[in-house]
Amino acid sequence: MKRYDGYDKAEAYTGEYKTLELGGHICVIKKVTSEEKDYGTLLRIGFDIAEGEHKGFYQRQFDRKKETNPDAKWQGMYYQTIKQDDLKYFKGFITAIENSNNGFKWDWDETKLKGKIFGGVFGEEEYQKNDGTIGKSVKCRFVRSAEQVRKGVEVPEIKKLKGNDAHSSYSSGHSYADNDDDELPF
């Protein structure tokens, strides 16, 4: 058998799937898009892990998936809604970004969020698989200041699908892909 170039440096695919640890991680914003909806504005924030042993987690995940699926989607996404009658959540998001990036002040230009860090609080969410069964994935559930995450945060309770838990109010989320930026695949 002939020897293939790059074998020694290739990452072995063993069928094992790595998930991000639950809890706090320092993240960096890679891309932000804004879309007007009937309820207000939706910010789509693509991010990656910026520090620690999981640095570059979503880029590595995407690169592996892209090898076998040319339509692979970027998984490090956070969605922030902005509603006129409920601005406290958006202001909390912006305050966390400002507090994490010395000298940064919000001026209503979402493109300036690129490259900014934040503290992400990661927890599990249920989702319905194509075969109808319930799966779990790890998602950025909350944005906090980087300092707050470095001090330590509690892992949030699992976000259950509506109807799977009598106390849940979760409704199915969105999956978006936007390939208008050559730098990143979303």
N, C-alpha and C positions, 0 to 999 in steps of 0.2 A: 504494500500500500504506500502511496506517495505521502510525504509529509506536507501538511498545509501551512502556509505562512500565517502567522498570527495566532496559532493554536495556544502557545504558551501564555499569551496575554489576554485571550478570550475569557470572558466570564462564563462559568459553567451554569447551564440551565438545568436545574434538578427537579423542577416542578413545584418547588416550595415558593410560596408567595409571602413576601415580606410586607408587614403592615407597620405603620407609624405607631410609636408608643403613645398611649393616652396621656393627657396632661398638657403641660405648657411647652411651647417651642418658640424660639425667636424666628420670625419669618421676614422675608423681603418681598416687596411688591415688584412683580415683573412686568405687568401690564394692567391697565384699567380701561374699560370702555363704559360709556354711559348711554342709556337708552330711555327715552320717554315712554311711559306706560300710562294707562288711563288712571291709575292710582297715584302716580308721581314719577319718580326717577328710579331706575335700577342701575346700580354700579356693579359691574362684573369685575372682580379683582382676582387676577391670576398671581399666584405667589409660589415661593419655594421656601424650604427651610434654609435659614441663613447661617446658623451656628451649630456647633456641637457634632456629635457622631452621626447625625442624620442630615447634615448639610448637603444640599443638592438632591434630596430624596425624590422630589417629583420629577426633576430632570432625568435622573437615572431610571425611574419608573417609566417615563415617557419613551426614553431611548430604547428600552427593552421591548416595550409594546410595539413601537414603530417598526422593529425588525420583522415582525410577522403581520402587522396590520397597518397599512399605509393611511388609514383613516383614524388612527389612534387619537384620543382626546387627552388634553392636559387635565390632570386630576386635582391639582392644587388650586381650587377655586373657592372664593368666598363671595357671597351676594349680599349687598347692602341696599336696602330700600330706603328711599327718602320720600316722606309724605308730609305735606304742609301741616296737617293737623296732629303730627306725632314726630316732631323733629328731635326729641330727646335722645332717641337711639342713634340717629345719624350724628348728632353732636357728640355723643359718647364715643363713637367710632373715630371721629376726627380728633377728639381730645386725646385718645390713645395714640394716634399717629403723631400728633404734635408733641406729646410728652416723651415719645420714643426717639424723636429726631431733633436734636438740639438746634434751635433757631428756625425750625420750620413753622410757618404760620399758614393756615388754610386761606386761600383766596378764590375759591370756587372754580379752580382749574384742575380737573381731575387728572390731567396728564402729568402734573407735578408730583403725584403720589408715587410714580414709578421710581424705584430705587429706595424708597423709604422702608424702614423696618417697623415691625409691630410684634406684640406678643400674641400668639395664637393659643387658644385653649381648645384642645382636641378631645373629642368624645365619640362614642359610637352612635350610629343612626341605623335604624332598620330601613330596609327597602324591599320591594317585591321583585323577585327574580323573574325572568322570562317564563320559567316553568311554574310560577305561582307560589313558590315557597318564599319564606322570609330569610333574607340575608342581612348581614351587618357590615358596615363600612366605617372607617375612621375619618371624621371630617372636622374642619375648623369650625367650632360651634360659636366661639366668642372671640372678639378682638379686645385686648387689654394693652396697657403700656408694657414695653419690654421690661422695665424695672419690676413691675408687678409680677410678671411671669418668672423672672429670674429669682424672685423671692419665694416663689412657689404658689401654685394654684391647685384647687381641688379638681379632680376629674368629674365632669358633669355626669348626671344620670343618663342612661341610654335614652335616646329620642325614639320613641315607639311610633310605628305606623298607626294612623287613625283606625280605630276599630280593633286593634290588636291589644289595646289596653284601655280600660274604661276611663282612665284619668288623662289620656293623651289627647292633645289637640293638633298633632302633627298632620300636615297634609303633604302630599307628594311634592318633592322639590323639582328643580329644573336642571337640565343638563345642557350646557351651551358650548359651542365651539365656534371660534371666530378666527379664520386663517388669514386675516388681512395684515398681519405683522410678520415679516420674514424672520424676525428675531426669535419669536416664540410661536409654538403651534396652537394657539387658541385665540 
